[in-house]
Amino acid sequence: MITMTFHSSLSLFGEIPMRLLNAAILSFCIGPLSGYAATKAESIDAELKRLFPANLPGAAVLVVKDGVTVLNKGYGLANVELNVPIQPDNVFYAASVGKQFTAAAIMKLVEDGKLDLQTPVRQYFPTAPASWNGITVEHLLHHTSGVANIFTDAGFRQHAFEDHTPQQMLDQAIAMPLLAPPGKAFAYSSVNYTLLAMIIEQLSGEKYDAYLARQFFVPLGMTHTYFIQNAGLIKGLVTPYERGPQLAVRWHSSLLLGGGSYASTNADLARWTTALQGGKVLKPVSLKAMDTAVTLPDGKRVPYGYGIRPHTLAGQPYLRSSGDIQGFHAEVVYMPQSKVLVSMLSNSEDTPKFGLLPAARHIAIMAAGMPLHAVTPQKLPDSVLQQRAGVYQHGDERYAFHVKDGRLLVEYPAGAKAKWEPLLALSPTEFYYEANSDFRIRFATSADGRQTSQWYEMDPLDNDTDPVFDKQ
């Protein structure tokens, strides 16, 4: 459903000298822009200025096309109190974008013959209950282990500002019942990746962060990627904000182990993505596994691989990785066919209106030169708008529409006292969000006379569609 929310050693690289490897990885930021690329950069820049007001927390954005940097800028404020603008090289928490670091480390252990993905995890966690017998390492990678999200437990959240050991997080996961039999369902739970980090430490004989630094970050020259738990003060780290804006209150960094342990810059994340997807980090079979969506026993495809979310967009591969934690959001997109990379790091809960996922997708579409969807709003009389007003329902989901000051407004979920969001009309039956014209709603009358509504994306991932809602 597409309903929007308001938010090792150098031998790893064979015999290639490190200076040549770094030059290859950095090639995406070398070379002048052509006239066409400059025009594209101006268009992308204008769109980002619209999405991120200069007087609010915002984002740093990097756009690469065909190995050349199209845009690398900051938008909005790194610190609101001091009126400090965001710079392109500012540091942000990357949150769950770091899951692919953990996944890649697991695959490196597989390549080195130290790990089999089908190994039951109780081999590494002997205190786990018998109900965990069927959980394998691969289930952790896919979030199909059934292990519950420990952060949903109210009692645990009361201690979320305290330091926790990995063993304490494992104990909390063990204390909660499985959400589903292992391998049967997808249930995103960051503790899966904490358990993977613990396995990395057991099999490598190194601390998690030391192993990742030796295998990946040092060889790749990722000098602005920081393990948050022991980084201390991080130069260039922006201030995170919740809605308001007001200062974000963050849980203890120990809770991030494996699932979101790193702060980074767009340049380092682009360096990582270019190297990983370019076959410089893992063997082809390992990379393919990371980039392949899991298929459940019932045949349902879930767009999650190993720390990466594989989608399609307009028939071509669209790989993304996202991260969300108090006051920080991240979205990294790679389109191998179009040779487009977009990295977007934000310190805001308020902007952009619908979060980074649609914003980054729109920028990727612009960078790829795919068709855009122009809109010309219409002014409709209240009598036409009133025909659309009311409550529409599908299952337990309800939307409400009403008319005010000549505009159709929507509330989701209906009756939750959420902010009413204005819509603009394309026609008497089609409307769009003012803040995101690519997200639209179509009203219709079914063959049996029912009045219906259906949200749709102009450029949906995986050709996903929303259900039809009936007017109550």
Residue pairs with C-beta under 8 A, 6 or more apart in sequence:
1 464
1 466
1 467
2 455
2 456
2 457
2 460
2 461
2 464
2 465
2 466
3 397
3 412
3 455
3 466
4 354
4 355
4 358
4 433
4 436
4 439
4 455
5 354
5 355
6 353
6 354
6 355
6 418
6 419
6 421
7 329
7 349
7 354
7 355
8 108
8 214
8 215
8 219
9 214
9 219
10 18
10 219
12 108
12 215
12 219
12 281
13 21
13 219
13 280
18 219
21 219
21 280
22 220
22 221
24 280
25 220
25 221
25 271
25 274
25 275
25 278
25 280
26 271
27 67
28 64
28 67
28 68
28 69
28 270
28 274
28 341
29 64
29 68
29 69
29 72
29 267
30 68
31 67
31 68
33 41
33 68
33 70
37 65
37 68
37 70
40 65
40 70
40 366
40 367
40 369
41 63
41 70
41 71
43 366
44 63
44 70
44 71
44 363
44 366
44 367
45 71
45 73
47 362
47 363
47 366
48 59
48 61
48 71
48 73
48 75
48 363
49 75
51 75
51 351
51 352
51 353
51 359
52 58
52 59
52 75
52 76
52 348
52 351
52 352
53 76
53 351
54 75
54 76
54 77
54 85
55 76
55 77
56 76
56 77
56 80
56 245
56 348
56 350
56 351
57 76
57 77
57 78
57 80
57 238
57 239
57 240
57 241
57 245
57 346
57 347
57 348
57 350
57 351
58 74
58 75
58 76
58 77
58 86
58 346
58 347
58 348
58 351
59 74
59 75
59 76
59 86
59 344
59 345
59 346
59 347
59 348
59 351
59 356
60 73
60 74
60 75
60 86
60 87
60 88
60 89
60 90
60 92
60 265
60 266
60 344
60 345
61 71
61 72
61 73
61 74
61 75
61 266
61 342
61 343
61 344
61 345
61 363
62 69
62 71
62 72
62 88
62 266
62 267
62 269
62 270
62 341
62 342
62 343
62 344
63 69
63 70
63 71
63 72
63 340
63 341
63 342
63 363
63 367
64 70
64 270
64 340
64 341
64 342
64 367
65 338
65 339
65 340
65 341
65 367
65 368
66 339
67 339
70 367
72 88
72 266
72 267
73 88
74 85
74 86
74 87
74 88
74 90
75 86
76 85
76 86
76 347
76 348
76 351
77 83
77 84
77 85
77 86
78 84
78 85
78 86
78 87
78 90
78 238
78 239
78 347
79 238
79 239
80 239
80 241
80 245
81 239
86 238
86 347
87 236
88 266
88 267
89 224
89 236
89 265
89 267
90 236
90 237
90 238
90 265
90 345
91 224
91 226
91 234
91 235
91 236
91 237
91 238
91 263
91 264
91 265
92 237
92 238
92 263
92 264
92 265
92 328
92 330
92 345
92 346
92 347
93 228
93 240
93 260
93 262
93 263
93 323
93 325
93 328
93 330
94 260
94 262
94 263
94 264
94 269
94 323
94 328
94 330
94 345
95 256
95 260
95 322
95 323
95 324
95 325
95 328
95 329
95 330
96 190
96 259
96 260
96 321
96 322
96 323
96 324
96 325
96 330
97 260
97 262
97 264
97 269
97 321
97 322
97 323
97 330
97 332
98 259
98 260
98 261
98 262
98 323
99 190
99 193
99 258
99 259
99 260
99 307
99 321
100 276
100 290
100 306
100 307
100 308
100 321
101 212
101 216
101 261
101 262
101 272
101 307
102 193
102 196
102 197
102 200
102 212
102 258
102 259
102 307
103 141
103 193
103 196
103 290
103 305
103 306
103 307
103 308
104 216
104 276
104 281
104 282
104 286
104 290
104 306
104 307
105 196
105 200
105 208
105 211
105 212
105 215
105 216
106 115
106 117
106 137
106 141
106 196
106 199
106 200
106 306
107 282
107 286
107 289
107 290
107 306
108 215
108 282
108 286
109 115
109 200
109 203
109 204
110 116
110 117
110 286
111 282
111 283
111 286
114 203
114 204
115 137
115 199
115 203
116 137
117 136
117 137
117 138
117 141
118 136
118 137
118 138
119 136
119 137
120 132
120 133
120 134
120 135
120 136
121 128
121 132
121 135
121 136
121 137
121 139
121 140
121 145
121 195
121 199
122 128
122 132
122 133
122 135
124 195
124 198
124 199
124 202
125 132
125 170
125 195
125 198
127 170
127 171
127 174
128 135
128 170
128 174
129 174
131 177
131 178
132 147
132 174
132 178
132 182
134 181
134 182
134 183
135 145
135 146
135 147
135 182
136 182
136 183
137 196
137 199
139 145
139 146
139 182
139 183
139 192
140 147
140 192
140 193
140 195
140 196
141 192
141 196
141 305
141 306
141 307
142 186
142 294
142 302
142 304
142 305
142 306
143 186
143 187
143 188
143 189
143 192
143 304
144 182
144 183
144 184
144 185
144 186
144 187
144 294
144 296
145 178
145 182
145 189
145 192
146 178
146 179
146 180
146 181
146 182
146 184
146 185
146 187
147 173
147 176
147 178
147 179
147 187
147 189
147 191
147 192
147 195
148 173
148 176
148 177
148 178
148 179
148 187
148 189
148 191
149 187
149 188
149 189
149 190
149 191
150 156
150 169
150 172
150 173
150 176
150 189
150 191
151 157
151 160
151 190
151 255
153 172
153 176
156 172
160 251
160 252
160 255
161 251
161 252
162 252
163 252
163 254
164 252
164 254
164 255
165 254
166 194
166 197
166 198
166 257
169 191
169 194
169 255
169 257
170 191
170 194
170 195
170 198
172 191
173 191
173 195
179 185
179 187
180 187
183 296
183 297
184 296
184 297
185 296
186 294
186 296
186 302
186 304
188 304
190 258
190 259
190 260
191 259
192 259
193 258
193 259
193 307
194 257
194 258
194 259
195 258
196 258
197 208
197 257
197 258
197 261
198 208
198 258
200 208
200 211
200 258
201 207
201 208
201 211
204 211
206 214
208 257
208 258
208 261
209 227
209 229
209 230
209 261
212 227
213 227
216 222
216 272
216 281
217 225
220 271
220 272
220 275
220 280
220 281
221 271
222 264
222 268
222 271
222 272
223 268
224 236
224 264
224 265
224 267
224 268
225 262
225 263
225 264
225 265
225 268
225 272
226 234
226 262
226 263
226 264
227 261
227 262
228 234
228 253
228 256
228 261
228 262
228 263
229 253
229 254
229 256
229 257
229 261
231 263
234 263
236 265
237 263
238 347
239 247
239 327
239 347
240 247
240 248
240 250
240 326
240 327
240 328
240 347
241 247
241 248
241 327
241 347
241 348
241 349
241 350
242 248
242 249
242 326
242 327
242 349
243 349
243 350
244 350
245 348
245 349
245 350
247 327
248 326
248 327
248 328
248 349
249 326
250 325
250 326
250 327
251 325
251 326
253 261
256 325
260 323
260 325
264 345
265 345
266 343
266 344
266 345
269 330
269 332
269 343
269 345
270 341
270 343
273 332
273 334
273 341
273 343
274 280
274 341
275 281
276 282
276 287
276 290
277 287
277 291
277 319
277 334
277 336
279 287
281 287
282 290
289 305
289 306
290 305
290 306
290 307
290 308
291 305
291 308
291 310
291 317
291 319
292 305
292 310
293 301
293 302
293 303
293 304
293 305
293 310
294 301
294 302
294 304
294 305
295 301
295 302
296 302
303 309
303 310
303 311
303 461
303 462
304 310
307 321
308 319
308 320
308 321
309 319
309 320
309 321
309 322
310 317
310 318
310 319
311 317
311 318
311 319
311 320
311 461
311 462
312 318
312 461
312 462
312 463
313 335
313 361
313 364
313 365
313 459
313 461
314 370
314 459
316 335
316 337
316 338
317 335
317 336
317 337
318 333
318 335
318 361
318 364
318 461
319 333
319 334
319 335
319 336
320 331
320 332
320 333
320 334
320 357
320 360
321 330
321 331
321 332
322 329
322 330
322 331
322 332
322 356
322 357
323 329
323 330
323 331
324 330
327 347
327 348
327 349
328 345
328 346
328 347
329 345
329 346
329 348
329 349
329 355
329 356
330 343
330 344
330 345
330 346
330 356
331 342
331 343
331 344
331 356
331 357
331 359
331 360
332 341
332 342
332 343
332 344
332 360
333 340
333 341
333 342
333 343
333 360
333 361
333 364
334 340
334 341
335 341
335 364
335 368
338 364
338 367
338 368
338 369
338 370
340 364
340 367
340 368
342 360
342 363
342 364
342 367
344 356
344 359
344 360
344 363
346 356
352 358
352 359
352 435
353 433
353 435
353 436
354 433
354 435
354 436
354 439
358 436
358 438
358 439
358 457
361 459
361 461
362 438
362 459
365 372
365 459
366 372
370 459
373 437
373 438
373 458
373 459
375 424
375 426
375 432
375 437
376 426
377 424
377 425
377 426
378 425
378 426
378 427
379 406
379 425
380 425
380 428
382 403
382 406
384 428
385 403
385 406
385 407
385 408
385 425
386 403
387 428
388 401
388 408
388 431
388 443
388 453
389 401
389 402
389 403
389 408
390 400
390 401
390 451
390 471
390 472
391 398
391 399
391 400
391 401
391 414
391 471
391 472
392 398
392 399
392 400
392 401
392 452
392 453
392 469
392 470
392 471
392 472
393 399
393 414
393 469
393 470
393 472
394 467
394 468
394 469
394 470
395 467
397 413
397 469
398 412
398 413
398 414
398 415
398 472
399 410
399 411
399 412
399 413
399 414
399 453
399 469
400 410
400 411
400 412
400 414
400 415
401 408
401 409
401 410
401 411
401 453
402 408
402 409
402 411
402 420
403 409
404 420
407 422
407 423
407 424
408 422
408 423
408 425
408 431
409 420
409 421
409 422
409 423
410 420
410 421
410 423
410 441
411 418
411 419
411 420
411 421
412 418
412 421
421 433
421 434
421 435
422 433
422 434
423 431
423 432
423 433
423 434
423 441
424 431
424 432
424 433
424 434
424 437
425 431
426 432
426 440
429 442
429 443
429 444
430 440
430 441
430 442
430 443
431 440
431 441
431 443
432 438
432 439
432 440
432 441
433 439
433 440
438 457
438 458
438 459
439 455
439 456
439 457
439 458
440 455
440 456
440 457
440 458
441 453
441 454
441 455
441 456
442 453
442 454
442 456
443 451
443 452
443 453
444 451
444 452
444 453
444 454
445 451
445 452
446 452
450 470
450 471
451 470
451 471
452 468
452 469
452 470
452 471
453 468
453 469
453 471
454 465
454 466
454 467
454 468
454 469
455 466
456 465
456 466
457 464
